[in-house]
């Protein structure tokens, strides 16, 4: 096991050991259920979820790279990047992307790799389920 993994593990263990249970229910939000990704809407949604005792853990989205070419892949990646920001804004630690179709893996994979880097910078774990990986 590498030192960084070990250090990360001990950070997690130390943080959890010093914690106490919270009276909230972890939920998975779906991107389709969001009315907007505008900060004002997300701020209100986060406050309403908290008031109702919910903490978003995951934001789930369906994605499709069904057109060929890098411009089409970039359009879908841009949409997903907005959802990375939305996940971070509402406090969800994970963006779960269900990829249903990939027409051009050579275009989709670099776009998704850039998305993964963005998610990491924003403190969001990106998970992909489908015919492509990064």
N, C-alpha and C positions, 0 to 999 in steps of 0.2 A: 504494500500500500504506500502511496506517495505521501510525502510530508504535508502537502497542501490538502489532500483528502483527509488525512488524520487531523490536521489543525481545524479544518472545517467541521469535522465530526465532533471534536471536543468543544468547539464554539456552540454547536447546536445542543449538545448534551448539557453544557453549562447554562445556556439560556433557558432550556426547558426545565432544568433542575431548579432554577431560581424563579420559576413562574408559578402561577396558580391558575386554576380553571377559570375560564371566562363564561359568562352566561350569554353566549351567542351560539347561533346555529350556522355552521358553515354551509354555503350554498354554491351551486354552479349556475351561473347566468348564461343565457344563450344570446349571442349577438343579434339574432333575429328579433328578440324581444326588446332590444334597446330602441327607443324612439329616435335617438340621436347620439352622436359622439361629441357633441358640443360640451365644453367645460361646464356651463351653467346647468345643463341637464344632468350631467354626470355627478356634479356636486349635490344637486337635489336628490338624485337617486341614492347616492351613498348615504346621505343623511336620513332618508326615509328607511332604507334598509337597516341602518344602525338603530333607529328608533324602534323598529319592529323586532330587533334582536337577531338580525342576520349579518353575516360577514361573508362577502364574496370570496371564494377560494379560487375559482376557475371561471374564466370566460371562454365559452365554447363557440366556435364558428365553423361553418362549412365553407370550403374554398374549392375552386375549380380552375385549373389551368388548361381549359379545353380549347384554347386557340393557340396556334403556332406563332413563334416569334418572340423576341425579347421585349418588344413594346407591350404586347398583350400580357406577358408574365409580369412586367413591371406594374401595369395597371392593377392587377390582382394583389401584388405585393404591397402597393401603396394603400389599398383598402385594408389589408391586414395590418399594416403599420399603424393606421388609425386605431385599430382595435388593440394593438399593443399599448398604445397610449391610454386608451379607455380602460383597459385592465389595470394598468398602473394607477390611474386616477381613482378608480373605485376601490383599490386595495387588493385586487385579485393577484395572487402570486403566480398564476399560470394562465397562459393562453393555449387552449387545446384546439388545434386546427385539424379538422377532418377533411382531407383532400379526396375528392371523389373521382377526379379525372385529371390526367396529365397528358396533353397532346405533344408537348415538346420538352422532354426532360432536360435537354441542354440549356433551355431558357429558364425553366422553372427552378432548377437547383441553385444557380447563383442568386436568383431573386430571394429564394427561401434562406439561403446562407446569410445574405445581408439582413434579412428579417430577424434571423436568430441572433445576430450580433446586436441589432437594435434592441431586441427584447432583453438581452443580457445587460446592456447599458441602462435600461429602464427598470431593472430588477424584477423582470418577469421571466419565468421559465416557459419556453416554447416547446410544445409537444406536437408532433405530426403523426397522424394516422392516415395511411393511404399508400399509394404506389410510388412515393418519392420520399427521400430522406436527405438530411444535411449532416 
